[in-house]
Amino acid sequence: MDTTVGGNKRVRRAYGFDEVALVPGPLVIDPRDVDISWTLGGIRFDIPLLAAALDGAVNPKLAAQMSKLGGLAVLNLDGIQTRYEDAEAILQAIADAPADGVIQFIQDLYAKEAIKPELIARRVRQIKELGGIAAVSAAPHTAKAAGMAAVEAGADLFFIQSTVGSVRFESTRIAAFDVAGFVKESPIPVIVGNTVGYAATKELMEAGAAGVLVGVGPGHICTSRKVLGIGVPQITATADCAAARDDYHAATGRYVPIITDGGIRNGGDIAKAIAAGADAVMLGSTIAAAAEAPAPGYSWGMATSSADLPRGTRIKVGTSGTLQEILFGPAHKDDGTMNLMGALRLSMGSLGAHNLKEMQQAEMMVAPSLPNEGKALQRAQGVG
């Protein structure tokens, strides 16, 4: 529903995770009988969860572990892993750095060493040797060179990520990145992001993208919404992009998954993202809190190292438990941040959804009172 904020300025109401609720129907299914598998780039995954390409969240070892658990982790080819031989020592230094001046400290570390094609190849091979699916990510301006090195080393999936991903780009100073040309020439599937709207999503799919990442600025470590003032709450963004996916599928017969990326805090948010139309979700800070994560207890955004305008920050995420516990339990916390896939299964079973496609059809209502109704004692005692 559109309204005005004064004069002739039309605005549209948008919704985030805390403003909606999922409505149970007459059918309840045993959570053990729910199918949460999905397919991306011709590869089937047991769980609809990706680890974001954050230096604090993913290294080759964690990527391989995520694959063994049925998910997918994406390695950042623009980050520490491809700039430094001993990446773990640099990541530890970032984690240990005092909060005062940490942004400049990160900037200096990323500027000190260039991206090295031989390290790209080595990290991809490490993932493969450990038995993992090698998914890698690069920004548009590094994608061509990084993609060549990664593909030659055996990468399986390539992600192109920027603050706002689009087929159309205008500049009087630099050449536009040819998304369609890159996708066409790539011998492996290319997933593109990030976007939040119907038109941009449909154009990325028409350009040949094998998947589209949805979300501008909602992540715990991202400051784009504050720095740039842009973004759309994730429920509305996901629903708009899902509509583009469905219309594109109806017109072409090609189904292109969308992945809600950022702002997800717990199992309930994952369930709501799927119900809004997502095929899978991408988590960053939650994965960075795993015992196996490469930067002990810390995470920072992909744009934190920007030399001129950082759009991310470093946050302390602590250690929640092992990756196994975060994804499948047992849960040792009462806030929904552990056993995420168990929560998704139980939510789907309670809503009568046999699989993700049926979950996308779950009834949803606007319910801004949902997080607080009857929770006064929990809030007062700091639990739940």
KAHUQUI-V30780 format. One record per helix or strand. SS is the DSSP state (a for helix, b for strand). FROM is the first residue (numbers start at 0). TO is the last residue. If there is no record, write none. Layout:
# KAHUQUI-V30780
SS_FROM_TO, SS_FROM_TO
This chain:
# KAHUQUI-V30780
b_1_3, b_9_11, a_16_18, b_19_21, a_30_32, b_34_34, b_37_39, b_42_44, b_48_50, a_59_67, b_71_75, a_79_81, a_86_95, a_101_111, a_116_128, b_134_137, a_139_152, b_156_160, a_178_184, b_188_194, a_197_205, b_210_213, b_221_221, a_223_227, a_233_251, b_256_260, a_266_274, b_279_282, a_284_287, b_289_289, b_297_299, b_311_311, b_313_315, b_320_320, a_322_327, a_339_350, b_354_354, a_355_358, b_363_365, a_375_380
